[in-house]
Amino acid sequence: MLRALKFLAVLAVLLAAVLWLTDNPGSIRAEWRGYRVETSAALLIAAVAAIAVASAVLYRAWTALRHAPGSIAAAWRERRRRRGYEALTRGMVAVAAGDPAESQKHAKRAEVLLNEPPLTMLLSAQAAQLGGDDKAAEGFFKAMADRPETAFLGLRGLLSQALNRGDRDKALDLARRAYRLRPASEWVATTLFDLQAQSGLWLDASVTNDELGRRRLVDRATTDRRKGVLAYEQARQARADGDPAAEFRHLRQAHDLAPDLIPAAARLAHLLAADGKERRAANLIEKAWISVPHPDLAREYLNARRAEDALAAVKAMEKLARANPDHPESHLALAQAAVDAALWGEARKHLELALDGAGHDGYAGRALRLLAAVEEGEVDDPPRAREWLLRAATAGPDNAWVCGTCGNAAADWTVTCANCGQFDGYSWRTPPHAAGAVGDRVIGDGGTARLPAPGDRGGQDGNGGP
């Protein structure tokens, strides 16, 4: 609209000028070397305008003709570039679709059409990987790593290859190089941290973990937890090196940052008790028992309380159980102490509580084995004890250290999973394939969790089994 108004305004001015010149033609006379020219002012102005327009047209034509070869070449290059990007796009789509033949075809076409190695090398490397040609892909990634603009992409590709073939040393070196280029990359920093932990480089891993926290690539709780786990590993290293002071210092840090880390709490309590600080050791375990009851903590508690006989052990376990009275582990600890003290009725009561209701998966096997000990110790009934042992064998596995990533179960806690290498992946629980396998059938055919009282033979078969 504005352009139309502007055009009309210019046209109106021109028409006004033409009309004015028509009404006021005037006259112009010129003499030069014997020639005389007489004309009106309007005609002279029109002639000058015509000459100017003709000159402009001729100049534009000459300029276009002069630049024609360059324009044609630029248009050809642009068309070639457009076709190259089209091939690059189709190649990336083929990679995403998992079509190695199509991706390689478009990668070669893009390489011919485009004079941009960073883009074509990345597509060629991905196409080679998709086609299973790891050696060719490695060559492309190395070439990319040698170019400043694609160094990070090349290092990442080489790092992924090293991780896939399990070459930890090579992967660690590549991760360090990639981290120097892009320290703010969460993937690179996390990969470097995992590799350092898997290689036992606890101090390096701690520094990387601090950087992850400082850059807010992981939350504060995760940073502190990792720092606590790494401190525990440094304590274990100090113990192996024969440095008790460093071990104790690292254990204190580990327990402060990760109070639910059972191995650290148990070891710290052991050292405190050995140093004559039994009360501090006992208090530490009681606090830990509130959130993470565990057999290792129960054993260290007896050590801290200096339970010299079976009855003293029962009293100690009663005090510990008060920190978490309804947990199956508390009942099992009390039952074990009662069995050792030959308090059969007390043992049966806690075994029944340990098996009753929900949440007894992972504890039933231990409870049933203790029940077998009760039967054999109280009434000297080996057939009945064997029956409980048979039921314990089918009750499913006991709680273990289970990796939350791959489900691998281990008897002892380790900082990384032996199967998948996950850092701090173990938790104390029932293995996933066994969860839910334990039910009332373990206890009796009547669908009840009540354990038979001494002398109760109502549920026995002809062989004396329950």
C-alpha positions, 0 to 999 in steps of 0.5 A, a space after each residue: 500500500 505504501 509503495 503504491 502511494 509512493 509511486 502515485 506521488 512520484 507520477 503526480 510530480 512528473 505530470 505536474 512538471 510536464 504540464 508546467 513545461 508545456 505551459 512554459 516552453 521557453 527557448 534555448 539558443 546555442 552557437 558553437 563553431 558556426 553551428 546554431 541550435 535553437 530549441 525549447 527548454 522542454 525538448 532539451 530536458 526530454 532529450 537529456 533524459 532520453 540520453 541518460 536512460 539509454 546510457 544506463 541501459 547500455 551500462 547495465 547490459 555491459 556489466 551483466 555481460 562482463 560478469 556473466 561467466 562468474 554468475 554462471 559459475 556461482 549458480 552452478 556451485 550453488 546448485 551443486 551445493 544444494 544437491 550435496 546438502 540434499 544428499 547429506 540430509 538423505 544420508 542422515 535420514 538413512 542412518 537414523 532409519 538403520 539403512 547402511 547401503 542407502 546411507 553409504 550411497 548418499 555419504 559418497 554422493 555428499 562427499 563428491 558434491 560438497 567441499 565440506 569435510 567436517 560434514 561429510 566425514 561425520 556422515 561417512 563415519 556413521 554410515 561405516 559404523 552402521 554397515 559394521 565397518 568399524 575400521 573405516 569408521 575409526 579412520 573417519 573419526 581420527 581424521 575428524 579429531 585432527 581438525 580443530 572444528 571437528 576434534 570433539 566429534 571425532 574424539 567422541 566417536 573414537 571414545 564410543 568405539 573404545 567403550 564398545 570394545 571394552 578398551 578402558 585405557 584407551 577410552 580413559 585417554 580419549 575421555 580426558 582429551 574430550 573433557 579438555 575440549 568440552 568440560 561442560 559436556 555432561 556426557 563426556 564428564 560423566 563418562 570420564 568420571 565412570 572410567 576413573 572410578 572403574 580404574 580405581 583413580 579415586 582422587 581423579 574421580 573426586 575432582 571430576 565429581 566436584 566439577 560436575 557439581 560446580 557446573 550443575 551437571 548433577 544435583 547436589 545430593 548426587 555430588 555429595 553421595 558420590 563424594 562419600 562413596 569415593 571417600 570410602 574407597 580412599 579409606 580402603 586404599 589407605 587401609 591397604 597402604 597401612 595408613 590407619 589415620 588416613 583410613 579413619 579420616 576418609 571413613 568419617 568423611 564417607 559417613 558424613 556425606 553418605 550416612 546410609 552407606 552400610 560398609 562405611 558405617 560398619 567399618 567406622 563403628 569397628 574402628 571406633 570400638 577398637 579405639 575404646 569409643 564403644 558408646 560412639 560406635 553404638 550410637 552411630 549404628 543405632 542411627 544407621 539402623 533407623 534407615 538401613 538395617 543390615 546384618 553387618 551393622 548388627 554384628 558390629 553393634 555386638 562388638 561395640 556393646 562388648 556382649 560377652 555372653 549370649 544373654 548380653 547379646 540378646 539385651 544388646 539386640 533388644 536395644 538396637 531393635 528399638 531403633 526400628 522395631 517393625 523391620 524384619 531385620 530387627 526381628 531376625 537379629 533378635 531371633 538369632 540372639 535368642 537362638 544363641 541363648 537357647 530362648 526358643 519361645 522368644 526366637 519363635 515369636 520374632 521369626 513369626 513377626 519377621 515372616 508375617 505380612 508384606 515385606 518379608 521377601 528376601 528374609 524368609 530363607 534366613 527365618 526358616 533356617 533359624 526355625 530349623 535351628 529352633 526345632 533341632 535345639 528345642 525339641 531335638 526333631 531332625 526330620 522337622 528341622 530338615 523340612 524347614 530347611 527344605 522350605 528355606 531352599 525354595 523360599 527364594 534367595 536372601 537379600 543381597 547387594 543388587 545392581 539397580 542398572 542390570 540386576 546383578 546380585 553380589 554377596 559383598 558391596 563393591 563401588 562398581 557393578 562387576 557386570 555392567 560397571 555402574 558406579 554405586 549401583 548396589 543396594 541391599 534388597 531382594 534380587 528382582 527375579 526372586 521378588 514376590 516368589 515368597 508367600 504363605 506357602 513357605 510357612 504352611 499349607 493353611 495359608 497362614 503365617 503362624 509358626 507352630 508352637 512347641 509340641 504343636 503337631 496339628 499340621 504334621 504329616 506321617 513323617 513328622 514334617 510340619 
